[in-house]
Amino acid sequence: MAEPQASVETASLYGDEDAYIADLVSRMSLEHKIGQLIQPQINSFTPEDMEQYRFGSYLNGGNGGPYGDEFAPASEWLRYADEMYAASVQPLPNGEPVIPTMWGTDAVHGHTNVVGATIFPHNIALGAAGDADLVRRIGQATAVEIEVTGIDWNFSPTVAVARDDRWGRTYESYSENPDLVAELGAALVEGLQGTRGADDYLGTGRVIATAKHFFGDGGTEQGVDQGDVNGDIDELLALHGRPYPATIDAGVETIMASFNSINGRKMHGNEALLTDVLRGEMGFDGLVVGDWNGHGQVQGCTVTNCPQSLLAGLDIYMVPDDWRELTENLIAQVNDGTVPTERVDEAVTRVLRVKYRAGLLGPDAVRPSERGVAGRYELLASPEHRALAREAVARSQVILQNDGILPLAAGSNVLVAGSAADDIGQASGGWTLEWQGGLEGEMGADAGIADRLFPNAESIWEGLEEAITSNDGTATLSEDGSFTTRPDVAVVVFGEKPYAEFAGDQRDLAFRDEEGLELLRSFEEQGIPTVAVFLSGRPLWMNREMNASNAFVASWLPGSEGGGVADILTGAVQATGRLSFSWPNDCIGTPLNQAEGALFAVGYGLSTGETGSRGDLGESCSLLEVGAGSEIFGSGRLVDGAMAFASGNGLGNDNETLPNFRGSSQAAGISVRGYDRNAQEDSREIEMSAGSRLAILQEDDGGGAWRLTYEVETRPTAPVSLLMATPDGEPSVLDVTMEWQNAHGKGFREMILTDACFAEMGNILGFMTEADLTFRIAEIRREDLPEGTECSF
């Protein structure tokens, strides 16, 4: 690497770490101790707030930037870091010690919140490359670019073992294989922090790393983000907990608690796992930080009131916006004995210990702009870093099918098609400049947007154009596949649009964007050979696209160096990428983590020049063949023959009709009003009081599953149930409390109700709550779904 490396004395060599920190803690006020445990986001507080509350840390969220500008230049990030640091170290009265703050960020595939930084491939691609040294070098390059902007702490690596590819965070996982996840996760920790005991450990060009999310995030039921993980705890730890000892041995200083539940208990309040297992059995001595308001999901908690998390072993609350009230409540809870002072001191000690080890606290601590490579903006997307990213892209491409068309012959006339070919934002995926990513595509007609958002990047088209023309060929970009001169071969670049976290959850593995399929079939009909380049954050059912292409490449989410894709397609670099996830042979989405039932097993991938195909693949996907079904409620109206009614005590004869699914029932304690989702009053907002019932009746029972588009507006604090009945039958009841708690705050999502969750399907769907509840409904339908389709929420 070309970056300078300065030697710093590590905390482990100081010898007086414990005594030094104990002295500081003993002289801190309760208010400032609590401040060390509160982590707000930069959008919701000011330097004046920092000076008053002395937050131990703060973060920029996926959509946050300094001074309200998420696309601010790197110099503004550094200026902001200095400003917050200065506010945190203003003198305090009575000799109370000042404790510098620290800034945390999600740099999960490079320092990708900052315009102009290197965008490395996402973890799923690095899992396909399968090289710990490569990951270690990426970690070091990322740390250098983070330090350039004055930030101290990276919320990475994600060491989830993704076992259900329907999960919207699958691309943040290296593999379904826990051993590979452990190896690569530990390597990234070493790249970010340096090797424990080495001269540069947490020194120049290094930052604090975070292993996340402890634990089980990749094993939720149906791949639902933040959902429930069920099973024998020892078996779960052997699978989903396996990467953590490796990252702890690598010296990881922080671990982030997971949103998910384990056997019904949220991790942010799980003392048996956060304390007994993580610290007692695994020996972790760093700090545990929460995830975005994750403590508010603990039973009995709210975002502003949750002593349970601190008592369970959480050391820092990530409370982006509601920091003031949470601070006040924690202070009061220490004063009234709810939270022991000893537990507060323990948590503060852990926070200060990490700062001390990182050189942020102590006699040699300096402001961010005076540390290491801070302010050396030429290191952002330096030639060395871009070359490393291009190497990672090339080594992560997995050739799944090739009839000999690859590598592309020298001198070929190549047509490059597909809307993703020249879209760096789509190739980069989520967590790129914004949380959900995809900015370039969203801004469409602005011809200069790529230059402004991605000034140090090369699209797949640009990489192919350079490689092909330098090899005596011609290259033409045609998004819609049209041409005037017949090409020798067409490269079709297509795939998933960017997403992050729960926004990427799917109910199956069917790919419904048919742009790529239509292009491939069009070229096939014209007798033009094709290479399919598929951008995705997970394996998806691609049988139709594979049948229509001569070669198929799983490109994952390669990031800013499209030339790495071109290196593989032209044969300039040997293809060595191998699957780290099983590739599905059907679209249903049942978890697939073994060779049996897979179209391609883990470890599969063709080398350069190697041919291989699975032959003609079955193209039947029952999920794509479902008919239009019957609408019950949509576009703001109930269809003829459907009705809504309310009741305070069941679905009996005392029901009160709500004409056109609107109005209120004082007796039942229900109010239904129009809500604007995509158009004026196209949806309904429902307020239910404790003990009330709401039901939807389809008069002519055509059968089939119920599909609803809904949103949970207030998080349930008591049981919520769904009821399914026929007019003459006894209702079947399904408890959905946990599912609806998990759905809270995630926007509109789909609920599918099948006979997998009810004893008998009926034509009356009811909602019942034991506490006040507000939710919204945009659409209700009945559909014939494939036999065995799971219920999902």
TORRO-626472 format. One record per residue (C-alpha): chain; y, x, z. Coordinates in steps of 0.1 Angstrom, whole numbers. Layout:
# residues N
  chain      Y      X      Z
      A      Y      X      Z
...
END
This chain:
# residues 793
  chain      Y      X      Z
      A      0      0      0
      A     35     12     -7
      A     51     -2     24
      A     63     21     52
      A     41     21     83
      A     58     31    116
      A     38     38    146
      A     44     18    178
      A     29     21    212
      A      6     -9    217
      A      6    -31    248
      A    -29    -20    256
      A    -16     15    261
      A     13      7    283
      A     -9      3    313
      A     16    -18    333
      A     14    -49    311
      A      2    -73    339
      A     27    -60    365
      A     56    -61    342
      A     50    -97    331
      A     42   -108    366
      A     76    -95    377
      A     93   -114    349
      A     75   -147    357
      A     83   -144    394
      A    121   -143    387
      A    122   -171    361
      A    135   -206    370
      A    112   -236    365
      A    134   -249    337
      A    131   -216    317
      A     94   -214    324
      A     89   -248    308
      A    112   -237    280
      A     86   -210    271
      A     60   -237    266
      A     81   -258    242
      A     81   -252    204
      A    106   -273    184
      A    112   -271    147
      A    143   -257    132
      A    154   -290    117
      A    158   -306    152
      A    177   -282    174
      A    207   -258    173
      A    214   -223    186
      A    233   -240    214
      A    202   -258    224
      A    183   -225    223
      A    208   -209    247
      A    205   -239    271
      A    167   -245    270
      A    155   -210    261
      A    126   -221    240
      A     98   -195    240
      A     92   -201    203
      A    102   -223    174
      A     88   -230    140
      A     98   -240    105
      A     78   -270     93
      A     64   -272     58
      A     96   -289     47
      A    121   -269     69
      A    144   -240     62
      A    173   -223     78
      A    206   -242     81
      A    189   -273     66
      A    181   -255     33
      A    143   -252     26
      A    151   -232     -5
      A    175   -208     12
      A    174   -172      0
      A    155   -147     21
      A    187   -133     36
      A    195   -166     52
      A    161   -167     68
      A    168   -133     84
      A    203   -143     94
      A    189   -174    111
      A    163   -154    130
      A    191   -131    143
      A    212   -161    154
      A    184   -178    173
      A    173   -145    189
      A    209   -138    200
      A    211   -173    216
      A    178   -167    234
      A    189   -135    251
      A    223   -145    264
      A    227   -133    300
      A    215   -156    328
      A    229   -160    363
      A    213   -146    395
      A    195   -118    378
      A    170   -141    360
      A    154   -123    332
      A    161   -132    296
      A    131   -137    274
      A    135   -133    236
      A    122   -162    215
      A     98   -159    186
      A     96   -177    152
      A     63   -191    138
      A     56   -201    103
      A     27   -214     81
      A     22   -185     57
      A    -12   -196     47
      A    -14   -181     12
      A     14   -157     13
      A     49   -162     27
      A     52   -192      6
      A     79   -211     24
      A    104   -186     10
      A    115   -186    -27
      A    105   -154    -44
      A     76   -144    -22
      A     41   -136    -35
      A     19   -166    -38
      A    -17   -156    -32
      A    -47   -178    -40
      A    -57   -203    -13
      A    -86   -195     10
      A   -112   -213    -11
      A   -106   -189    -39
      A   -107   -159    -16
      A   -141   -172     -4
      A   -153   -171    -40
      A   -141   -135    -42
      A   -160   -128    -11
      A   -144    -94     -3
      A   -132    -88     33
      A   -112    -57     22
      A    -94    -78     -4
      A    -85   -104     23
      A    -74    -76     47
      A    -50    -62     21
      A    -36    -97     14
      A    -31   -101     51
      A    -11    -69     53
      A     10    -78     23
      A     17   -112     37
      A     27    -97     70
      A     51    -73     53
      A     69   -102     35
      A     71   -123     66
      A     87    -94     85
      A    112    -89     57
      A    127   -123     67
      A    126   -117    105
      A     98   -140    114
      A     73   -129    141
      A     43   -152    140
      A     20   -166    113
      A     -1   -197    119
      A    -30   -183     99
      A    -59   -178     92
      A    -75   -212     90
      A   -112   -205     99
      A   -124   -240     94
      A   -160   -244     81
      A   -155   -272     56
      A   -187   -292     54
      A   -174   -324     37
      A   -154   -316      5
      A   -136   -350      7
      A   -115   -334     34
      A    -79   -328     22
      A    -79   -293     38
      A   -110   -280     21
      A    -90   -254      2
      A    -79   -239     34
      A   -115   -230     42
      A   -131   -199     29
      A   -166   -214     27
      A   -191   -239     39
      A   -210   -209     52
      A   -198   -201     87
      A   -207   -164     85
      A   -185   -159     55
      A   -157   -177     72
      A   -161   -155    102
      A   -160   -123     81
      A   -130   -132     60
      A   -111   -148     89
      A   -115   -117    110
      A   -104    -96     80
      A    -72   -116     76
      A    -64   -112    113
      A    -67    -74    109
      A    -45    -75     78
      A    -18    -94     96
      A    -18    -77    130
      A    -34    -43    122
      A    -66    -31    139
      A    -65    -33    176
      A    -61      3    190
      A    -46     16    158
      A    -11     32    158
      A      4      4    137
      A    -12    -25    156
      A     15    -52    157
      A     40    -26    146
      A     60    -23    114
      A     48    -46     86
      A     25    -66    110
      A     29   -100    126
      A     11   -121    152
      A    -19   -140    137
      A    -33   -174    147
      A    -69   -185    142
      A    -70   -223    137
      A    -79   -250    144
      A   -101   -248    174
      A   -125   -263    168
      A   -145   -285    144
      A   -117   -294    120
      A   -140   -289     90
      A   -167   -312    103
      A   -151   -346    107
      A   -169   -378     98
      A   -164   -386     61
      A   -140   -356     58
      A   -112   -376     74
      A    -84   -352     84
      A    -78   -352    122
      A   -109   -374    126
      A   -139   -373    149
      A   -167   -347    149
      A   -200   -359    164
      A   -231   -342    175
      A   -248   -319    200
      A   -221   -296    214
      A   -242   -264    212
      A   -250   -271    175
      A   -214   -278    167
      A   -203   -246    184
      A   -230   -227    165
      A   -216   -239    132
      A   -179   -247    136
      A   -172   -224    165
      A   -189   -193    149
      A   -158   -178    133
      A   -138   -176    166
      A   -157   -148    184
      A   -152   -127    152
      A   -114   -133    151
      A   -112   -127    189
      A   -131    -94    184
      A   -106    -86    156
      A    -78    -90    182
      A    -63   -124    173
      A    -35   -130    197
      A    -31   -168    193
      A    -54   -197    186
      A    -42   -232    176
      A    -58   -263    190
      A    -72   -288    165
      A    -61   -324    158
      A    -97   -336    157
      A   -119   -351    184
      A   -152   -338    195
      A   -175   -367    203
      A   -145   -389    209
      A   -124   -366    229
      A    -92   -350    213
      A    -92   -313    214
      A    -56   -311    227
      A    -69   -325    259
      A   -104   -310    261
      A   -105   -287    291
      A   -142   -280    287
      A   -137   -265    253
      A   -101   -251    255
      A   -107   -234    288
      A   -144   -232    297
      A   -156   -223    262
      A   -127   -206    245
      A   -116   -185    275
      A   -147   -185    297
      A   -175   -180    271
      A   -156   -165    242
      A   -133   -143    263
      A   -100   -152    246
      A    -70   -139    265
      A    -42   -148    242
      A    -22   -180    240
      A    -33   -214    228
      A     -7   -233    208
      A     -8   -270    199
      A     -5   -284    164
      A     23   -307    152
      A     25   -333    180
      A    -12   -331    185
      A     -9   -336    222
      A      5   -371    216
      A    -30   -381    203
      A    -47   -374    236
      A    -59   -405    255
      A    -31   -417    278
      A     -5   -394    263
      A     26   -398    242
      A     45   -372    223
      A     70   -369    251
      A     46   -373    281
      A     14   -354    282
      A      6   -332    312
      A    -31   -336    303
      A    -27   -310    275
      A    -12   -283    297
      A    -39   -290    324
      A    -66   -288    297
      A    -56   -253    286
      A    -28   -257    261
      A     -1   -231    266
      A     26   -241    240
      A     34   -277    229
      A     43   -279    193
      A     68   -307    196
      A     89   -307    165
      A    115   -333    173
      A    110   -348    208
      A    114   -315    227
      A    141   -327    250
      A    123   -356    267
      A     90   -336    268
      A    108   -308    286
      A    124   -332    311
      A     90   -349    318
      A     72   -316    323
      A     98   -303    348
      A     95   -336    367
      A     57   -334    367
      A     58   -299    382
      A     82   -311    408
      A     60   -341    418
      A     28   -321    418
      A     12   -336    387
      A     12   -301    371
      A      5   -272    395
      A     30   -244    394
      A      1   -220    391
      A     -9   -236    358
      A     27   -232    345
      A     28   -196    355
      A     -5   -190    338
      A      7   -204    305
      A     40   -186    307
      A     22   -153    314
      A      1   -158    283
      A     31   -164    261
      A     49   -134    275
      A     18   -112    271
      A     17   -119    234
      A     54   -112    230
      A     49    -79    250
      A     20    -68    228
      A     40    -76    197
      A     69    -55    208
      A     91    -86    211
      A     95    -83    249
      A    103    -51    268
      A    127    -22    269
      A    123    -14    232
      A    127    -50    219
      A    154    -54    192
      A    168    -83    172
      A    148    -94    141
      A    170    -76    115
      A    164    -43    133
      A    126    -45    132
      A    104    -26    107
      A    110    -37     71
      A    133    -66     79
      A    160    -70     52
      A    141    -50     26
      A    140    -78      1
      A    126    -57    -26
      A     93    -60     -8
      A     91    -97    -15
      A     68   -100    -45
      A     69    -62    -49
      A     49    -48    -79
      A     22    -37    -55
      A     19    -72    -40
      A     19    -90    -73
      A     -8    -66    -86
      A    -28    -74    -55
      A    -24   -112    -61
      A    -34   -108    -97
      A    -65    -89    -86
      A    -73   -117    -61
      A    -69   -143    -88
      A    -92   -125   -113
      A   -119   -118    -86
      A   -119   -155    -75
      A   -125   -171   -109
      A   -160   -186   -111
      A   -174   -191   -146
      A   -198   -221   -142
      A   -207   -225   -179
      A   -204   -204   -210
      A   -221   -207   -244
      A   -208   -174   -256
      A   -171   -184   -262
      A   -161   -162   -233
      A   -147   -137   -234
      A   -122   -148   -260
      A   -126   -128   -292
      A    -98   -104   -301
      A    -75   -117   -328
      A    -82   -153   -320
      A    -58   -181   -326
      A    -57   -198   -292
      A    -42   -232   -284
      A    -34   -236   -246
      A    -33   -273   -236
      A    -28   -294   -205
      A      2   -302   -183
      A     -9   -277   -157
      A    -10   -247   -181
      A     27   -238   -176
      A     31   -253   -141
      A     31   -227   -114
      A     36   -253    -87
      A      3   -271    -97
      A    -15   -238    -98
      A     -3   -229    -63
      A    -12   -262    -46
      A      0   -274    -12
      A     19   -253     13
      A     41   -239    -15
      A     78   -241     -8
      A     72   -276      6
      A     44   -289     27
      A     28   -310     -1
      A     37   -285    -29
      A     40   -295    -65
      A     77   -291    -67
      A     78   -278   -103
      A     59   -308   -117
      A     80   -332    -97
      A    112   -319   -112
      A     98   -322   -147
      A    126   -321   -172
      A    146   -294   -155
      A    139   -265   -178
      A    151   -239   -154
      A    133   -251   -123
      A    105   -226   -126
      A    129   -197   -128
      A    147   -209    -96
      A    117   -219    -75
      A     93   -192    -88
      A    114   -162    -99
      A     86   -137    -93
      A     57   -156   -108
      A     37   -160   -141
      A     21   -193   -151
      A    -14   -194   -166
      A      1   -200   -200
      A     24   -170   -197
      A     -5   -148   -186
      A    -26   -160   -215
      A      2   -156   -240
      A      7   -120   -230
      A    -30   -111   -229
      A    -39   -128   -263
      A     -9   -115   -283
      A    -15    -80   -269
      A    -50    -83   -282
      A    -39    -90   -318
      A    -43   -128   -314
      A    -19   -157   -315
      A    -12   -182   -286
      A      5   -216   -288
      A     13   -239   -259
      A      8   -276   -266
      A      6   -298   -235
      A     -8   -328   -254
      A    -31   -307   -276
      A    -14   -313   -309
      A    -12   -285   -335
      A     -1   -277   -370
      A    -24   -247   -375
      A    -60   -253   -365
      A    -69   -230   -336
      A   -101   -210   -332
      A   -104   -221   -296
      A    -85   -243   -272
      A    -80   -235   -235
      A    -75   -267   -215
      A    -59   -262   -181
      A    -60   -293   -159
      A    -69   -304   -123
      A    -58   -318    -90
      A    -21   -324    -83
      A    -10   -306    -52
      A    -15   -320    -17
      A    -17   -309     19
      A    -37   -321     49
      A    -44   -359     51
      A    -26   -366     19
      A    -55   -349      1
      A    -83   -368     18
      A   -106   -386     -7
      A   -133   -412     -2
      A   -156   -395    -28
      A   -157   -366    -52
      A   -148   -384    -84
      A   -119   -369   -103
      A    -98   -398   -117
      A    -71   -379   -137
      A    -86   -380   -172
      A    -60   -359   -189
      A    -83   -329   -191
      A   -113   -350   -202
      A    -94   -367   -230
      A    -82   -333   -243
      A   -116   -318   -242
      A   -132   -347   -259
      A   -105   -347   -286
      A   -111   -311   -294
      A   -149   -316   -293
      A   -145   -344   -319
      A   -125   -320   -341
      A   -151   -293   -338
      A   -128   -269   -319
      A   -145   -249   -292
      A   -130   -253   -257
      A   -126   -234   -224
      A   -119   -257   -195
      A    -99   -241   -167
      A   -101   -264   -137
      A    -75   -262   -109
      A    -87   -277    -76
      A    -88   -274    -39
      A   -125   -282    -37
      A   -156   -287    -59
      A   -154   -321    -77
      A   -178   -340   -100
      A   -171   -325   -134
      A   -202   -335   -154
      A   -182   -352   -181
      A   -158   -323   -185
      A   -186   -298   -186
      A   -204   -318   -213
      A   -172   -317   -234
      A   -165   -280   -230
      A   -181   -248   -242
      A   -171   -229   -211
      A   -160   -241   -177
      A   -141   -220   -152
      A   -134   -230   -115
      A   -100   -215   -111
      A    -93   -230    -77
      A    -56   -227    -67
      A    -47   -192    -80
      A    -10   -191    -71
      A     17   -171    -88
      A     -3   -147   -110
      A    -16   -165   -140
      A    -24   -132   -156
      A    -54   -130   -133
      A    -69   -160   -151
      A    -62   -145   -184
      A    -79   -113   -173
      A   -112   -132   -169
      A   -109   -153   -200
      A   -102   -123   -223
      A   -127   -100   -206
      A   -101    -75   -194
      A   -116    -78   -159
      A   -153    -83   -152
      A   -160   -118   -138
      A   -175   -114   -103
      A   -164   -147    -86
      A   -192   -167    -70
      A   -192   -201    -54
      A   -187   -202    -17
      A   -191   -240    -17
      A   -220   -261    -32
      A   -209   -278    -65
      A   -219   -315    -66
      A   -241   -331    -92
      A   -229   -367    -84
      A   -195   -382    -75
      A   -204   -401    -44
      A   -192   -374    -20
      A   -220   -373      6
      A   -217   -339     23
      A   -235   -313      3
      A   -241   -279     20
      A   -274   -267      5
      A   -290   -259    -28
      A   -310   -291    -29
      A   -290   -317    -47
      A   -263   -293    -59
      A   -255   -287    -96
      A   -246   -252    -86
      A   -255   -236    -53
      A   -235   -213    -32
      A   -235   -179    -47
      A   -236   -191    -83
      A   -213   -177   -110
      A   -217   -161   -144
      A   -207   -126   -151
      A   -185   -115   -181
      A   -204   -122   -214
      A   -232   -139   -196
      A   -242   -173   -210
      A   -254   -203   -190
      A   -254   -240   -190
      A   -271   -269   -171
      A   -275   -287   -204
      A   -265   -323   -210
      A   -254   -336   -176
      A   -255   -372   -165
      A   -221   -389   -169
      A   -228   -420   -149
      A   -205   -425   -118
      A   -209   -459   -104
      A   -176   -454    -85
      A   -157   -452   -118
      A   -176   -482   -132
      A   -165   -507   -106
      A   -149   -538   -121
      A   -115   -550   -114
      A   -128   -571    -85
      A   -109   -600    -70
      A    -75   -597    -55
      A    -68   -615    -23
      A    -33   -602    -15
      A    -11   -580    -37
      A     24   -577    -51
      A     36   -596    -20
      A     16   -628    -24
      A    -17   -643    -15
      A    -38   -656    -44
      A    -47   -692    -47
      A    -76   -700    -24
      A    -67   -673      1
      A    -49   -679     34
      A    -38   -661     66
      A    -39   -676    101
      A    -32   -665    136
      A    -49   -673    169
      A    -45   -662    205
      A    -81   -664    214
      A   -104   -661    184
      A   -112   -675    150
      A   -118   -711    161
      A   -101   -744    152
      A    -69   -736    171
      A    -58   -713    143
      A    -22   -715    131
      A    -16   -710     94
      A      8   -683     81
      A     19   -696     47
      A     18   -669     20
      A      9   -644     47
      A     44   -646     63
      A     60   -661     94
      A     52   -661    131
      A     31   -678    157
      A     47   -678    191
      A     16   -691    207
      A     -6   -663    192
      A     20   -636    196
      A     20   -626    159
      A     48   -620    135
      A     44   -612     98
      A     74   -602     77
      A     80   -588     42
      A     80   -550     39
      A     93   -530      9
      A     67   -504      0
      A     72   -499    -38
      A     91   -530    -45
      A    110   -557    -26
      A     87   -573      0
      A     55   -562    -19
      A     38   -557     14
      A     36   -571     49
      A     45   -557     83
      A     24   -573    111
      A     33   -572    148
      A      5   -583    171
      A      7   -587    208
      A    -21   -580    233
      A    -50   -605    229
      A    -39   -619    195
      A    -60   -624    165
      A    -51   -624    128
      A    -75   -635    100
      A    -75   -635     62
      A    -97   -661     45
      A   -110   -660      9
      A   -119   -696      2
      A   -143   -688    -27
      A   -166   -661    -14
      A   -173   -639    -44
      A   -191   -613    -22
      A   -186   -576    -22
      A   -169   -551      0
      A   -133   -555     13
      A   -108   -529      2
      A    -74   -528     20
      A    -44   -506     15
      A    -28   -503     50
      A     -6   -482     72
      A     -7   -480    110
      A     29   -480    123
      A     23   -478    161
      A     -5   -457    175
      A    -30   -480    193
      A    -30   -476    231
      A    -59   -500    237
      A    -90   -512    217
      A    -85   -525    182
      A   -113   -543    164
      A   -121   -558    130
      A   -140   -590    127
      A   -161   -602     98
      A   -174   -637     96
      A   -183   -667     74
      A   -168   -701     82
      A   -200   -711     99
      A   -211   -678    112
      A   -206   -658    144
      A   -182   -629    137
      A   -195   -594    136
      A   -172   -570    155
      A   -163   -534    146
      A   -143   -512    170
      A   -118   -491    149
      A    -96   -478    177
      A   -102   -442    171
      A    -99   -446    133
      A    -66   -464    136
      A    -53   -439    161
      A    -61   -412    136
      A    -45   -432    108
      A    -12   -435    127
      A     16   -415    110
      A     -3   -408     78
      A     13   -433     56
      A     -6   -459     35
      A    -43   -453     31
      A    -74   -472     20
      A    -99   -490     42
      A   -132   -499     26
      A   -154   -523     46
      A   -191   -526     35
      A   -223   -538     50
      A   -227   -503     63
      A   -204   -513     92
      A   -210   -550     95
      A   -243   -568    100
      A   -232   -593     74
      A   -203   -594     49
      A   -183   -626     50
      A   -152   -642     35
      A   -131   -640     67
      A   -116   -607     78
      A   -100   -606    113
      A    -79   -582    132
      A    -79   -581    170
      A    -60   -559    195
      A    -58   -556    232
      A    -23   -541    232
      A      8   -545    212
      A      3   -532    177
      A     23   -529    145
      A      7   -522    111
      A     13   -529     74
      A     -8   -542     46
      A      0   -536      9
      A    -31   -549     -8
      A    -64   -567     -1
      A    -93   -570    -26
      A   -130   -578    -28
      A   -151   -554    -49
      A   -187   -548    -58
      A   -193   -512    -48
      A   -224   -491    -52
      A   -252   -497    -27
      A   -250   -474      2
      A   -212   -470      0
      A   -199   -460     35
      A   -172   -477     54
      A   -141   -456     55
      A   -107   -458     71
END
